[in-house]
Amino acid sequence: MPGTRRPLVSGNWKMHHNHFEAIQMVQKLAYILNPADHDVVDVSVHPPFTDIRSVQTVIESDEMRLVLGAQHCHFEERGAFTGEVSPGMLAKLNVALVIVGHSERREVFGETDDDVRLKAAAVLANGMTPIFCCGETREEREAGGTDAKVTGQVKAGLAGLSQDQMAGLVIAYEPIWAIGTGLTATPEDAQAACRVVRGVVAEGWGQSTADSVRIQYGGSVKPVNAPDLMMQPDIDGLLVGGASLDPDEFARIVAYHRLIG
Ligand code: 13P
């Protein structure tokens, strides 16, 4: 049911912060966030692979209420895949959330819908939750193709998942033209696309599954636009890039709930 989905604000650090900086980041973030934030919002951090072990150790030893995430993984468990990291390796580090199909992975590294589908399934098979990303380019939006693009990505990338798997999933709608550009989708446009995503889930997996799945918006999220985005009925969280690199700024995004009650 809408309203029962627990909000999730995630910081995707991309290729920023070495492991020393990462430790300082989470320590500062944990210090700034207060128990009231954690009571109402799940907060995850997604550092680069080289930081994950350090961040895990700090989160666990200091009993921080931060959720540990990763940005990417391969779908195979092991093998001759130079440079890749398997879902099992992440699970062993108590990673809970893995971003799959980020537009930078799709556009810069050539990941296909099929790769993303295999990754989402592999993440689930290892007991973790995918944050499945979708979103349109500026050209696609201008040509009126937003709904078709997002619908196609969700159907292709999540095909074969069970209702239970889908119900626990996180889907991030990130319009590519809004990523790192300072251009944010209006709350209304973001809501419209997130509603389309929920509709695709309802069509494929049933309404109650669609009511459970958490949908994030991502793309130039800042403290100033977070409350309006989070007031939209189909937006259950935020996937934050640049603004998650500064603990103060990220904490102010998490604090959106104090403004909207
Ligand atoms: P920005 O918040 O920097 O636009 O990045 C969004 C993003 O890609 C998060 O995954």
Residues whose N, C-alpha, C, O or C-beta is under 5 A from the ligand:
A	BS01	13P	N12 A178 I179 G180 T181 G218 G219 S220 V221 L239 V240 G241 G242 A243
